[in-house]
Amino acid sequence: MMVSSVHSICKQGYYVAIISTTVETNNPHQEIEGALELCGKIKEKFITITERYVSNGKGTDGLFISNSFDATSHFENETENVLKLYTEITGKQLDLENLPEDVDE
């Protein structure tokens, strides 16, 4: 994913690239080397490797634990995780259809 000054996150003429993946080898820096080369000249680079945790899906005593974020950059799986937790906690699926209109609009 790449964003720029159009998104008001950096100075004009600059871009911010996000490269994320799930580590598959003992050399994670090499795993993203191809993507880094596509970026061209890099002014500054930050590399972070974090553990990924997955809930066992068994909420007990009113305690429900979500999965940690994965490598997707648009939070698709995190959205699914939140909807799954909502269903586990309330016992019903979240219905986002026919929401009441905002009276302030």
Biopython code that builds the backbone (N, CA, C, O; Angstrom):
import numpy as np
from Bio.PDB.StructureBuilder import StructureBuilder

atoms = [
    (1, "MET", "N", (0.851, -1.158, 0.000)),
    (1, "MET", "CA", (0.000, 0.000, 0.000)),
    (1, "MET", "C", (0.900, 1.224, 0.000)),
    (1, "MET", "O", (1.950, 1.228, 0.642)),
    (2, "MET", "N", (0.491, 2.261, -0.718)),
    (2, "MET", "CA", (1.266, 3.485, -0.752)),
    (2, "MET", "C", (0.320, 4.675, -0.622)),
    (2, "MET", "O", (-0.735, 4.720, -1.256)),
    (3, "VAL", "N", (0.713, 5.634, 0.209)),
    (3, "VAL", "CA", (-0.048, 6.864, 0.390)),
    (3, "VAL", "C", (0.900, 8.051, 0.222)),
    (3, "VAL", "O", (2.120, 7.886, 0.224)),
    (4, "SER", "N", (0.326, 9.252, 0.077)),
    (4, "SER", "CA", (1.171, 10.414, -0.196)),
    (4, "SER", "C", (0.610, 11.663, 0.472)),
    (4, "SER", "O", (-0.245, 11.588, 1.355)),
    (5, "SER", "N", (1.112, 12.808, 0.030)),
    (5, "SER", "CA", (0.635, 14.083, 0.575)),
    (5, "SER", "C", (-0.846, 14.299, 0.266)),
    (5, "SER", "O", (-1.516, 15.063, 0.962)),
    (6, "VAL", "N", (-1.356, 13.645, -0.755)),
    (6, "VAL", "CA", (-2.784, 13.729, -1.069)),
    (6, "VAL", "C", (-3.609, 13.249, 0.123)),
    (6, "VAL", "O", (-4.728, 13.712, 0.344)),
    (7, "HIS", "N", (-3.046, 12.320, 0.883)),
    (7, "HIS", "CA", (-3.719, 11.759, 2.055)),
    (7, "HIS", "C", (-3.352, 12.509, 3.337)),
    (7, "HIS", "O", (-3.750, 12.119, 4.435)),
    (8, "SER", "N", (-2.585, 13.594, 3.178)),
    (8, "SER", "CA", (-2.173, 14.449, 4.312)),
    (8, "SER", "C", (-1.366, 13.690, 5.360)),
    (8, "SER", "O", (-1.547, 13.902, 6.559)),
    (9, "ILE", "N", (-0.479, 12.809, 4.910)),
    (9, "ILE", "CA", (0.351, 12.080, 5.874)),
    (9, "ILE", "C", (1.845, 12.340, 5.703)),
    (9, "ILE", "O", (2.650, 11.879, 6.512)),
    (10, "CYS", "N", (2.218, 13.072, 4.660)),
    (10, "CYS", "CA", (3.630, 13.373, 4.456)),
    (10, "CYS", "C", (3.768, 14.634, 3.610)),
    (10, "CYS", "O", (2.793, 15.156, 3.068)),
    (11, "LYS", "N", (4.997, 15.102, 3.516)),
    (11, "LYS", "CA", (5.319, 16.295, 2.760)),
    (11, "LYS", "C", (5.077, 16.068, 1.262)),
    (11, "LYS", "O", (5.215, 14.946, 0.774)),
    (12, "GLN", "N", (4.721, 17.121, 0.543)),
    (12, "GLN", "CA", (4.482, 17.002, -0.891)),
    (12, "GLN", "C", (5.737, 16.489, -1.585)),
    (12, "GLN", "O", (6.848, 16.916, -1.272)),
    (13, "GLY", "N", (5.555, 15.582, -2.518)),
    (13, "GLY", "CA", (6.670, 14.984, -3.238)),
    (13, "GLY", "C", (7.198, 13.712, -2.601)),
    (13, "GLY", "O", (8.081, 13.058, -3.156)),
    (14, "TYR", "N", (6.668, 13.359, -1.448)),
    (14, "TYR", "CA", (7.079, 12.145, -0.755)),
    (14, "TYR", "C", (5.932, 11.141, -0.739)),
    (14, "TYR", "O", (4.768, 11.500, -0.914)),
    (15, "TYR", "N", (6.282, 9.891, -0.527)),
    (15, "TYR", "CA", (5.308, 8.810, -0.423)),
    (15, "TYR", "C", (5.653, 7.959, 0.784)),
    (15, "TYR", "O", (6.814, 7.869, 1.184)),
    (16, "VAL", "N", (4.646, 7.344, 1.353)),
    (16, "VAL", "CA", (4.838, 6.395, 2.435)),
    (16, "VAL", "C", (4.343, 5.049, 1.916)),
    (16, "VAL", "O", (3.175, 4.898, 1.555)),
    (17, "ALA", "N", (5.245, 4.082, 1.885)),
    (17, "ALA", "CA", (4.891, 2.739, 1.422)),
    (17, "ALA", "C", (4.832, 1.814, 2.626)),
    (17, "ALA", "O", (5.677, 1.884, 3.518)),
    (18, "ILE", "N", (3.837, 0.956, 2.644)),
    (18, "ILE", "CA", (3.698, -0.037, 3.700)),
    (18, "ILE", "C", (3.840, -1.407, 3.051)),
    (18, "ILE", "O", (3.069, -1.777, 2.166)),
    (19, "ILE", "N", (4.824, -2.137, 3.501)),
    (19, "ILE", "CA", (5.056, -3.492, 3.005)),
    (19, "ILE", "C", (4.833, -4.436, 4.180)),
    (19, "ILE", "O", (5.509, -4.319, 5.202)),
    (20, "SER", "N", (3.913, -5.351, 4.049)),
    (20, "SER", "CA", (3.670, -6.277, 5.150)),
    (20, "SER", "C", (3.503, -7.683, 4.598)),
    (20, "SER", "O", (3.023, -7.885, 3.482)),
    (21, "THR", "N", (3.905, -8.633, 5.398)),
    (21, "THR", "CA", (3.808, -10.034, 5.007)),
    (21, "THR", "C", (3.827, -10.890, 6.260)),
    (21, "THR", "O", (4.130, -10.408, 7.351)),
    (22, "THR", "N", (3.513, -12.118, 6.099)),
    (22, "THR", "CA", (3.667, -13.088, 7.174)),
    (22, "THR", "C", (5.026, -13.748, 6.994)),
    (22, "THR", "O", (5.329, -14.276, 5.924)),
    (23, "VAL", "N", (5.835, -13.718, 8.030)),
    (23, "VAL", "CA", (7.184, -14.273, 7.960)),
    (23, "VAL", "C", (7.111, -15.773, 7.732)),
    (23, "VAL", "O", (6.395, -16.485, 8.436)),
    (24, "GLU", "N", (7.862, -16.247, 6.740)),
    (24, "GLU", "CA", (7.858, -17.671, 6.415)),
    (24, "GLU", "C", (9.228, -18.322, 6.552)),
    (24, "GLU", "O", (9.332, -19.548, 6.505)),
    (25, "THR", "N", (10.290, -17.519, 6.721)),
    (25, "THR", "CA", (11.645, -18.066, 6.808)),
    (25, "THR", "C", (12.358, -17.475, 8.020)),
    (25, "THR", "O", (11.787, -16.676, 8.763)),
    (26, "ASN", "N", (13.597, -17.872, 8.207)),
    (26, "ASN", "CA", (14.419, -17.308, 9.272)),
    (26, "ASN", "C", (15.085, -16.005, 8.850)),
    (26, "ASN", "O", (15.858, -15.430, 9.617)),
    (27, "ASN", "N", (14.793, -15.529, 7.634)),
    (27, "ASN", "CA", (15.386, -14.298, 7.138)),
    (27, "ASN", "C", (14.286, -13.356, 6.628)),
    (27, "ASN", "O", (14.138, -13.177, 5.419)),
    (28, "PRO", "N", (13.522, -12.759, 7.537)),
    (28, "PRO", "CA", (12.382, -11.931, 7.113)),
    (28, "PRO", "C", (12.792, -10.708, 6.289)),
    (28, "PRO", "O", (12.029, -10.266, 5.430)),
    (29, "HIS", "N", (13.979, -10.157, 6.535)),
    (29, "HIS", "CA", (14.423, -8.995, 5.761)),
    (29, "HIS", "C", (14.576, -9.357, 4.283)),
    (29, "HIS", "O", (14.251, -8.557, 3.405)),
    (30, "GLN", "N", (15.062, -10.542, 4.020)),
    (30, "GLN", "CA", (15.226, -10.989, 2.637)),
    (30, "GLN", "C", (13.866, -11.244, 1.982)),
    (30, "GLN", "O", (13.725, -11.071, 0.771)),
    (31, "GLU", "N", (12.886, -11.646, 2.752)),
    (31, "GLU", "CA", (11.555, -11.928, 2.211)),
    (31, "GLU", "C", (10.916, -10.687, 1.582)),
    (31, "GLU", "O", (10.148, -10.805, 0.627)),
    (32, "ILE", "N", (11.224, -9.509, 2.104)),
    (32, "ILE", "CA", (10.610, -8.284, 1.565)),
    (32, "ILE", "C", (11.553, -7.512, 0.642)),
    (32, "ILE", "O", (11.217, -6.415, 0.196)),
    (33, "GLU", "N", (12.719, -8.067, 0.353)),
    (33, "GLU", "CA", (13.714, -7.366, -0.465)),
    (33, "GLU", "C", (13.159, -6.970, -1.836)),
    (33, "GLU", "O", (13.404, -5.856, -2.297)),
    (34, "GLY", "N", (12.428, -7.853, -2.481)),
    (34, "GLY", "CA", (11.841, -7.540, -3.792)),
    (34, "GLY", "C", (10.898, -6.345, -3.731)),
    (34, "GLY", "O", (10.921, -5.483, -4.610)),
    (35, "ALA", "N", (10.078, -6.296, -2.704)),
    (35, "ALA", "CA", (9.145, -5.178, -2.539)),
    (35, "ALA", "C", (9.900, -3.880, -2.263)),
    (35, "ALA", "O", (9.524, -2.823, -2.770)),
    (36, "LEU", "N", (10.960, -3.956, -1.464)),
    (36, "LEU", "CA", (11.764, -2.761, -1.179)),
    (36, "LEU", "C", (12.427, -2.233, -2.443)),
    (36, "LEU", "O", (12.517, -1.020, -2.629)),
    (37, "GLU", "N", (12.891, -3.120, -3.312)),
    (37, "GLU", "CA", (13.499, -2.699, -4.569)),
    (37, "GLU", "C", (12.506, -1.965, -5.457)),
    (37, "GLU", "O", (12.880, -1.019, -6.150)),
    (38, "LEU", "N", (11.252, -2.385, -5.447)),
    (38, "LEU", "CA", (10.215, -1.715, -6.242)),
    (38, "LEU", "C", (9.974, -0.275, -5.777)),
    (38, "LEU", "O", (9.532, 0.571, -6.554)),
    (39, "CYS", "N", (10.267, -0.010, -4.510)),
    (39, "CYS", "CA", (10.044, 1.331, -3.962)),
    (39, "CYS", "C", (11.062, 2.351, -4.468)),
    (39, "CYS", "O", (10.817, 3.554, -4.381)),
    (40, "GLY", "N", (12.188, 1.898, -4.990)),
    (40, "GLY", "CA", (13.221, 2.828, -5.454)),
    (40, "GLY", "C", (14.011, 3.380, -4.283)),
    (40, "GLY", "O", (14.240, 2.695, -3.286)),
    (41, "LYS", "N", (14.425, 4.637, -4.424)),
    (41, "LYS", "CA", (15.231, 5.268, -3.379)),
    (41, "LYS", "C", (14.391, 5.447, -2.115)),
    (41, "LYS", "O", (13.300, 6.016, -2.154)),
    (42, "ILE", "N", (14.914, 4.957, -1.005)),
    (42, "ILE", "CA", (14.202, 5.033, 0.275)),
    (42, "ILE", "C", (14.933, 6.001, 1.190)),
    (42, "ILE", "O", (16.120, 5.834, 1.467)),
    (43, "LYS", "N", (14.211, 7.016, 1.659)),
    (43, "LYS", "CA", (14.812, 8.008, 2.548)),
    (43, "LYS", "C", (14.978, 7.445, 3.963)),
    (43, "LYS", "O", (16.029, 7.613, 4.583)),
    (44, "GLU", "N", (13.955, 6.788, 4.460)),
    (44, "GLU", "CA", (14.008, 6.209, 5.798)),
    (44, "GLU", "C", (13.162, 4.946, 5.812)),
    (44, "GLU", "O", (12.112, 4.881, 5.174)),
    (45, "LYS", "N", (13.632, 3.941, 6.547)),
    (45, "LYS", "CA", (12.947, 2.648, 6.560)),
    (45, "LYS", "C", (12.821, 2.167, 8.005)),
    (45, "LYS", "O", (13.765, 2.264, 8.789)),
    (46, "PHE", "N", (11.647, 1.649, 8.342)),
    (46, "PHE", "CA", (11.398, 1.063, 9.657)),
    (46, "PHE", "C", (10.928, -0.360, 9.436)),
    (46, "PHE", "O", (9.989, -0.597, 8.676)),
    (47, "ILE", "N", (11.571, -1.302, 10.090)),
    (47, "ILE", "CA", (11.155, -2.698, 9.978)),
    (47, "ILE", "C", (10.787, -3.189, 11.372)),
    (47, "ILE", "O", (11.575, -3.091, 12.313)),
    (48, "THR", "N", (9.582, -3.716, 11.481)),
    (48, "THR", "CA", (9.100, -4.242, 12.752)),
    (48, "THR", "C", (8.584, -5.653, 12.528)),
    (48, "THR", "O", (7.838, -5.910, 11.583)),
    (49, "ILE", "N", (8.981, -6.548, 13.389)),
    (49, "ILE", "CA", (8.489, -7.924, 13.332)),
    (49, "ILE", "C", (7.751, -8.184, 14.637)),
    (49, "ILE", "O", (8.315, -8.035, 15.720)),
    (50, "THR", "N", (6.494, -8.572, 14.526)),
    (50, "THR", "CA", (5.689, -8.823, 15.721)),
    (50, "THR", "C", (5.103, -10.233, 15.678)),
    (50, "THR", "O", (4.850, -10.792, 14.612)),
    (51, "GLU", "N", (4.902, -10.774, 16.846)),
    (51, "GLU", "CA", (4.255, -12.081, 16.957)),
    (51, "GLU", "C", (2.780, -11.933, 16.617)),
    (51, "GLU", "O", (2.181, -10.883, 16.850)),
    (52, "ARG", "N", (2.207, -12.979, 16.072)),
    (52, "ARG", "CA", (0.776, -12.991, 15.781)),
    (52, "ARG", "C", (0.133, -14.018, 16.691)),
    (52, "ARG", "O", (0.571, -15.166, 16.761)),
    (53, "TYR", "N", (-0.909, -13.594, 17.387)),
    (53, "TYR", "CA", (-1.618, -14.481, 18.310)),
    (53, "TYR", "C", (-3.032, -14.711, 17.808)),
    (53, "TYR", "O", (-3.676, -13.800, 17.287)),
    (54, "VAL", "N", (-3.500, -15.922, 17.967)),
    (54, "VAL", "CA", (-4.843, -16.286, 17.525)),
    (54, "VAL", "C", (-5.608, -16.810, 18.727)),
    (54, "VAL", "O", (-5.135, -17.683, 19.454)),
    (55, "SER", "N", (-6.800, -16.260, 18.924)),
    (55, "SER", "CA", (-7.648, -16.677, 20.035)),
    (55, "SER", "C", (-8.083, -18.121, 19.842)),
    (55, "SER", "O", (-8.238, -18.592, 18.715)),
    (56, "ASN", "N", (-8.277, -18.817, 20.957)),
    (56, "ASN", "CA", (-8.790, -20.185, 20.853)),
    (56, "ASN", "C", (-10.300, -20.180, 20.627)),
    (56, "ASN", "O", (-10.912, -21.235, 20.465)),
    (57, "GLY", "N", (-10.904, -18.974, 20.615)),
    (57, "GLY", "CA", (-12.318, -18.852, 20.298)),
    (57, "GLY", "C", (-13.253, -19.300, 21.390)),
    (57, "GLY", "O", (-14.443, -19.491, 21.140)),
    (58, "LYS", "N", (-12.746, -19.475, 22.605)),
    (58, "LYS", "CA", (-13.588, -19.944, 23.702)),
    (58, "LYS", "C", (-13.689, -18.859, 24.762)),
    (58, "LYS", "O", (-12.909, -18.837, 25.714)),
    (59, "GLY", "N", (-14.647, -17.963, 24.595)),
    (59, "GLY", "CA", (-14.845, -16.930, 25.604)),
    (59, "GLY", "C", (-15.409, -17.547, 26.867)),
    (59, "GLY", "O", (-16.439, -18.219, 26.823)),
    (60, "THR", "N", (-14.744, -17.327, 27.995)),
    (60, "THR", "CA", (-15.231, -17.871, 29.259)),
    (60, "THR", "C", (-15.272, -16.774, 30.297)),
    (60, "THR", "O", (-14.481, -15.832, 30.250)),
    (61, "ASP", "N", (-16.188, -16.894, 31.230)),
    (61, "ASP", "CA", (-16.341, -15.927, 32.320)),
    (61, "ASP", "C", (-16.488, -14.492, 31.813)),
    (61, "ASP", "O", (-16.018, -13.548, 32.447)),
    (62, "GLY", "N", (-17.149, -14.341, 30.660)),
    (62, "GLY", "CA", (-17.366, -13.001, 30.113)),
    (62, "GLY", "C", (-16.126, -12.386, 29.507)),
    (62, "GLY", "O", (-16.109, -11.183, 29.247)),
    (63, "LEU", "N", (-15.082, -13.173, 29.270)),
    (63, "LEU", "CA", (-13.836, -12.679, 28.706)),
    (63, "LEU", "C", (-13.705, -13.203, 27.280)),
    (63, "LEU", "O", (-13.694, -14.411, 27.047)),
    (64, "PHE", "N", (-13.605, -12.278, 26.335)),
    (64, "PHE", "CA", (-13.471, -12.631, 24.920)),
    (64, "PHE", "C", (-12.201, -11.975, 24.400)),
    (64, "PHE", "O", (-11.992, -10.778, 24.597)),
    (65, "ILE", "N", (-11.361, -12.746, 23.743)),
    (65, "ILE", "CA", (-10.064, -12.252, 23.289)),
    (65, "ILE", "C", (-10.019, -12.297, 21.766)),
    (65, "ILE", "O", (-10.353, -13.306, 21.146)),
    (66, "SER", "N", (-9.601, -11.183, 21.183)),
    (66, "SER", "CA", (-9.506, -11.114, 19.726)),
    (66, "SER", "C", (-8.150, -11.628, 19.253)),
    (66, "SER", "O", (-7.220, -11.786, 20.044)),
    (67, "ASN", "N", (-8.056, -11.884, 17.961)),
    (67, "ASN", "CA", (-6.774, -12.216, 17.348)),
    (67, "ASN", "C", (-5.958, -10.934, 17.237)),
    (67, "ASN", "O", (-6.518, -9.838, 17.222)),
    (68, "SER", "N", (-4.637, -11.069, 17.160)),
    (68, "SER", "CA", (-3.825, -9.889, 16.895)),
    (68, "SER", "C", (-3.877, -9.577, 15.399)),
    (68, "SER", "O", (-4.275, -10.422, 14.597)),
    (69, "PHE", "N", (-3.477, -8.367, 15.032)),
    (69, "PHE", "CA", (-3.517, -7.952, 13.628)),
    (69, "PHE", "C", (-2.641, -8.857, 12.771)),
    (69, "PHE", "O", (-1.611, -9.355, 13.225)),
    (70, "ASP", "N", (-3.061, -9.063, 11.532)),
    (70, "ASP", "CA", (-2.258, -9.860, 10.613)),
    (70, "ASP", "C", (-1.601, -8.945, 9.584)),
    (70, "ASP", "O", (-1.559, -7.730, 9.772)),
    (71, "ALA", "N", (-1.091, -9.517, 8.507)),
    (71, "ALA", "CA", (-0.308, -8.754, 7.533)),
    (71, "ALA", "C", (-1.139, -7.948, 6.542)),
    (71, "ALA", "O", (-0.572, -7.193, 5.753)),
    (72, "THR", "N", (-2.460, -8.082, 6.556)),
    (72, "THR", "CA", (-3.259, -7.303, 5.616)),
    (72, "THR", "C", (-3.198, -5.827, 5.980)),
    (72, "THR", "O", (-3.176, -5.474, 7.159)),
    (73, "SER", "N", (-3.171, -4.971, 4.973)),
    (73, "SER", "CA", (-2.985, -3.541, 5.218)),
    (73, "SER", "C", (-4.298, -2.763, 5.313)),
    (73, "SER", "O", (-4.287, -1.591, 5.691)),
    (74, "HIS", "N", (-5.401, -3.377, 4.987)),
    (74, "HIS", "CA", (-6.674, -2.662, 5.014)),
    (74, "HIS", "C", (-7.629, -3.192, 6.085)),
    (74, "HIS", "O", (-8.818, -2.875, 6.061)),
    (75, "PHE", "N", (-7.128, -3.981, 7.005)),
    (75, "PHE", "CA", (-7.864, -4.453, 8.169)),
    (75, "PHE", "C", (-9.084, -5.309, 7.831)),
    (75, "PHE", "O", (-10.051, -5.343, 8.591)),
    (76, "GLU", "N", (-9.037, -6.000, 6.693)),
    (76, "GLU", "CA", (-10.169, -6.852, 6.326)),
    (76, "GLU", "C", (-10.413, -7.929, 7.373)),
    (76, "GLU", "O", (-11.539, -8.125, 7.829)),
    (77, "ASN", "N", (-9.351, -8.619, 7.744)),
    (77, "ASN", "CA", (-9.504, -9.721, 8.696)),
    (77, "ASN", "C", (-9.832, -9.225, 10.096)),
    (77, "ASN", "O", (-10.530, -9.910, 10.843)),
    (78, "GLU", "N", (-9.343, -8.054, 10.463)),
    (78, "GLU", "CA", (-9.661, -7.496, 11.774)),
    (78, "GLU", "C", (-11.154, -7.151, 11.859)),
    (78, "GLU", "O", (-11.777, -7.327, 12.906)),
    (79, "THR", "N", (-11.714, -6.663, 10.762)),
    (79, "THR", "CA", (-13.152, -6.371, 10.725)),
    (79, "THR", "C", (-13.949, -7.652, 10.936)),
    (79, "THR", "O", (-14.910, -7.671, 11.706)),
    (80, "GLU", "N", (-13.553, -8.719, 10.256)),
    (80, "GLU", "CA", (-14.221, -10.012, 10.434)),
    (80, "GLU", "C", (-14.087, -10.497, 11.876)),
    (80, "GLU", "O", (-15.025, -11.068, 12.433)),
    (81, "ASN", "N", (-12.925, -10.269, 12.475)),
    (81, "ASN", "CA", (-12.691, -10.677, 13.855)),
    (81, "ASN", "C", (-13.633, -9.935, 14.807)),
    (81, "ASN", "O", (-14.201, -10.542, 15.715)),
    (82, "VAL", "N", (-13.799, -8.633, 14.602)),
    (82, "VAL", "CA", (-14.692, -7.840, 15.456)),
    (82, "VAL", "C", (-16.140, -8.318, 15.295)),
    (82, "VAL", "O", (-16.866, -8.433, 16.283)),
    (83, "LEU", "N", (-16.560, -8.595, 14.062)),
    (83, "LEU", "CA", (-17.923, -9.082, 13.845)),
    (83, "LEU", "C", (-18.126, -10.444, 14.510)),
    (83, "LEU", "O", (-19.191, -10.707, 15.068)),
    (84, "LYS", "N", (-17.110, -11.311, 14.453)),
    (84, "LYS", "CA", (-17.185, -12.625, 15.110)),
    (84, "LYS", "C", (-17.296, -12.463, 16.625)),
    (84, "LYS", "O", (-18.088, -13.146, 17.274)),
    (85, "LEU", "N", (-16.497, -11.554, 17.177)),
    (85, "LEU", "CA", (-16.568, -11.307, 18.622)),
    (85, "LEU", "C", (-17.946, -10.768, 19.019)),
    (85, "LEU", "O", (-18.495, -11.171, 20.044)),
    (86, "TYR", "N", (-18.501, -9.872, 18.225)),
    (86, "TYR", "CA", (-19.826, -9.323, 18.515)),
    (86, "TYR", "C", (-20.849, -10.461, 18.606)),
    (86, "TYR", "O", (-21.667, -10.504, 19.525)),
    (87, "THR", "N", (-20.787, -11.372, 17.643)),
    (87, "THR", "CA", (-21.722, -12.497, 17.628)),
    (87, "THR", "C", (-21.524, -13.385, 18.850)),
    (87, "THR", "O", (-22.500, -13.821, 19.460)),
    (88, "GLU", "N", (-20.265, -13.659, 19.215)),
    (88, "GLU", "CA", (-19.989, -14.487, 20.394)),
    (88, "GLU", "C", (-20.501, -13.826, 21.674)),
    (88, "GLU", "O", (-21.048, -14.492, 22.552)),
    (89, "ILE", "N", (-20.316, -12.512, 21.768)),
    (89, "ILE", "CA", (-20.686, -11.795, 22.994)),
    (89, "ILE", "C", (-22.199, -11.628, 23.122)),
    (89, "ILE", "O", (-22.761, -11.843, 24.196)),
    (90, "THR", "N", (-22.859, -11.243, 22.022)),
    (90, "THR", "CA", (-24.294, -10.939, 22.089)),
    (90, "THR", "C", (-25.185, -12.128, 21.742)),
    (90, "THR", "O", (-26.365, -12.149, 22.091)),
    (91, "GLY", "N", (-24.620, -13.114, 21.056)),
    (91, "GLY", "CA", (-25.427, -14.249, 20.620)),
    (91, "GLY", "C", (-26.197, -13.980, 19.352)),
    (91, "GLY", "O", (-27.000, -14.817, 18.940)),
    (92, "LYS", "N", (-25.980, -12.832, 18.711)),
    (92, "LYS", "CA", (-26.657, -12.535, 17.440)),
    (92, "LYS", "C", (-25.692, -11.792, 16.518)),
    (92, "LYS", "O", (-24.737, -11.159, 16.969)),
    (93, "GLN", "N", (-25.964, -11.885, 15.221)),
    (93, "GLN", "CA", (-25.110, -11.205, 14.255)),
    (93, "GLN", "C", (-25.447, -9.717, 14.214)),
    (93, "GLN", "O", (-26.601, -9.324, 14.390)),
    (94, "LEU", "N", (-24.432, -8.905, 13.981)),
    (94, "LEU", "CA", (-24.625, -7.465, 13.875)),
    (94, "LEU", "C", (-25.326, -7.155, 12.563)),
    (94, "LEU", "O", (-24.865, -7.565, 11.498)),
    (95, "ASP", "N", (-26.430, -6.440, 12.635)),
    (95, "ASP", "CA", (-27.202, -6.070, 11.453)),
    (95, "ASP", "C", (-26.942, -4.600, 11.154)),
    (95, "ASP", "O", (-27.376, -3.722, 11.900)),
    (96, "LEU", "N", (-26.241, -4.337, 10.071)),
    (96, "LEU", "CA", (-25.929, -2.963, 9.683)),
    (96, "LEU", "C", (-26.871, -2.430, 8.602)),
    (96, "LEU", "O", (-26.644, -1.354, 8.048)),
    (97, "GLU", "N", (-27.913, -3.181, 8.309)),
    (97, "GLU", "CA", (-28.917, -2.738, 7.343)),
    (97, "GLU", "C", (-29.985, -1.918, 8.058)),
    (97, "GLU", "O", (-30.243, -2.130, 9.243)),
    (98, "ASN", "N", (-30.597, -0.996, 7.353)),
    (98, "ASN", "CA", (-31.714, -0.198, 7.863)),
    (98, "ASN", "C", (-31.387, 0.491, 9.186)),
    (98, "ASN", "O", (-32.197, 0.481, 10.114)),
    (99, "LEU", "N", (-30.212, 1.082, 9.268)),
    (99, "LEU", "CA", (-29.839, 1.816, 10.478)),
    (99, "LEU", "C", (-30.666, 3.098, 10.564)),
    (99, "LEU", "O", (-31.031, 3.663, 9.533)),
    (100, "PRO", "N", (-30.964, 3.561, 11.765)),
    (100, "PRO", "CA", (-31.725, 4.807, 11.891)),
    (100, "PRO", "C", (-30.915, 5.975, 11.337)),
    (100, "PRO", "O", (-29.687, 5.997, 11.425)),
    (101, "GLU", "N", (-31.620, 6.934, 10.771)),
    (101, "GLU", "CA", (-30.946, 8.110, 10.225)),
    (101, "GLU", "C", (-30.443, 8.978, 11.357)),
    (101, "GLU", "O", (-31.057, 9.065, 12.420)),
    (102, "ASP", "N", (-29.310, 9.622, 11.107)),
    (102, "ASP", "CA", (-28.726, 10.534, 12.094)),
    (102, "ASP", "C", (-29.549, 11.815, 12.086)),
    (102, "ASP", "O", (-29.643, 12.488, 11.060)),
    (103, "VAL", "N", (-30.135, 12.149, 13.209)),
    (103, "VAL", "CA", (-31.006, 13.325, 13.289)),
    (103, "VAL", "C", (-30.225, 14.631, 13.158)),
    (103, "VAL", "O", (-30.823, 15.670, 12.878)),
    (104, "ASP", "N", (-28.905, 14.606, 13.354)),
    (104, "ASP", "CA", (-28.091, 15.804, 13.244)),
    (104, "ASP", "C", (-27.732, 16.166, 11.810)),
    (104, "ASP", "O", (-27.226, 17.260, 11.559)),
    (105, "GLU", "N", (-27.986, 15.261, 10.862)),
    (105, "GLU", "CA", (-27.601, 15.519, 9.465)),
    (105, "GLU", "C", (-28.628, 16.374, 8.762)),
    (105, "GLU", "O", (-28.466, 16.688, 7.583)),
]
sb = StructureBuilder()
sb.init_structure("model")
sb.init_model(0)
sb.init_chain("A")
sb.init_seg("    ")
for serial, (resi, resn, name, xyz) in enumerate(atoms, 1):
    if name == "N":
        sb.init_residue(resn, " ", resi, " ")
    sb.init_atom(name, np.array(xyz, "f"), 0.0, 1.0, " ", f" {name:<3s}", serial, name[0])
structure = sb.get_structure()
